[in-house]
Amino acid sequence: MKQVLTLCAFVTACGPVSPQLAARQCEERARQADGPFGQVAVGVGTGGARSQIELGVTSDYLAGRDPYEVYDSCVRQKTGQGPIRPLVLL
């Protein structure tokens, strides 16, 4: 019985996602394909000043893929259909 439940969970996880969820996930992937991304944090506490920098790049960015193509192909892969809204990069 446990194997059947595990198999059902695995099959469900691999199925198509909603168009709204795919759009959100793929918009983020397209933004990351547009250039390096990250965050900077600075703080002061009892131990003194601290800072943290995180930077990242994706293979899509390194390959020079168009963010709009990344978005379109990502949505199609996740849902089996085209995007429900256009990509807007800010």
Secondary structure as UniProt FT lines:
FT   HELIX           2..14
FT   HELIX           19..33
FT   STRAND          37..45
FT   TURN            46..47
FT   STRAND          48..56
FT   HELIX           59..62
FT   TURN            63..64
FT   HELIX           67..79
//
